[in-house]
Amino acid sequence: MKKLLQLLVIMIPLALLSQPNTEVFLFDLSTENNQIQITNGKNISNNKGYDNQPSFASENTMLYAATRNGQTDILEYDVKTGAKKWLTDTKQGSEYSPTQIPKSKYISAIRLDTTGLQYLYRYHKGKSKAMLKDLVIGYHVWNSRNVLISFVLGKPHRLVLSNFKKNTHITVDTNIGRSLHNIPNSNLVSYIKKKKDEWEIRSLDPKTGETKRITTTVPNIEDMCWLSNGTILMAKGKALYTIDPKKDTDWKIIKLFDQEKLDNITRITTNKSNTKIAIVAEIETALEPTLENIRWIAGNWKGEAFGGITEENWSEPSGDSMMATFKLIVDGKVRFYEIETISEVNNSLILRLKHFNNDLKGWETKDETVDFPLIRVTKNKAIFEGMTFESIDENNMVVFVAIKQKDGNTSIVPFYYTKN
């Protein structure tokens, strides 16, 4: 324990210095035509520094860790009025991961003291008390007033089940992620198991200690939340994914935050009625809308989509434009082609394309094109209305395309490409 605390004293100040400038955004959440709708977003933290780890203490009350005066304290936010109230002002340290303790007047949070000590505390009306001094807890969730499931720092990180009535602290699993949640309509808790080849979402029964696999995560993503109907949400970059583990085998994208100036989404949470969703993300930095700033799109890209092989070849910028050819091959035969251009027009960019059958008969009329006006350009994204290009690294790119379905709904289809 002494060696671990000494290590934390060294590591934690470095972690604090590297914390991203994150914000907490709040959206309305609803379901229409069997599709999840996320609308009316606003930045509720709007504060330079680390604003993160939101949780709903009640239907219309949110808690989150917010930066002020060089430290993070617990902030309470009223969803209806927008009023904010500081709940802590701990001079000797900072608080993280504020959580309501069920059926009590207390909230709990992880306190990181200036000395490097890190404990779980409970708080009420400005007073605080350390709850567990034998466990260095990073993240936690209350299954009931006396049952706590926590992520305990170590090599490896451990999933620990604590019962305060019995005074027991049992290690249930190792190599886990930070996302811990009560599963709706059950007594179970979910956690992320970081296996070598894939990460899993697993359930824990706090009464028996039994764990079971639920599904795999979006690759290499550990933040998630549950909806009351058993659906799971996860996010990556600007995309929000969903899966119903009872009937789905694959994750699908339900929202691409292309209109919102946010990126690199991490934490997500909803209130109990699923009418509000809070997400944590970084603010985008826009670049000038020039071809030079999206030059990384150029190249010969190959991938898989629609049950076949896709190929997309983009030229280098020249003559105020970039040009591409696209084809989809299924079962060894071309299904269709596209010709695409991105042009500099009126101090902006526009993406245009035309579709062709495999015999080059056009889908659109002679003078008709499918146009995608530019929304904005960032360091690794070219965001058009209905199509977003994202650079993963110099050899990998994903293109998100909004495709209207026969039932009138819109699906967002990702095309994952590797450069040849």
ABEGO torsion letter per residue (X at the ends): XAAAAAAAAAAAAAAAAABBBBBBBBBBBBBBGGBBBBBGBBBAAGBBEBBBGBBBABAABBBBBBBBGGBBBBBBBBAAAGBBBBABBBAAEBBBGBBBBBGBABBBBBBBBAAGBBBBBBBBGGBBBBABAABBBABBBBABAABBBBBBBEOBBBBBBBBAAAGBBBBABBGBBABBBBBBGBABBBBBBBBAABBBBBBBBAAAGBBBBABBBBBGBABBBBBAAGBBBBBBEABBBBBBAAABABBBBABBBAABBBBGBBBBBBBAAGABBBBBBBBBBBBBBBAAAAAAABEBBBBBBGGBBBBBBBBBBBGGBBBBBBBBBBGGBBABBBBBBBBBBGGBBBBBBBBBBAAGBBABBAABBBBBBBABBBAABBBBBGBBBBBABAABBBBBBBBBBAAGBBBBBBBBBBBX
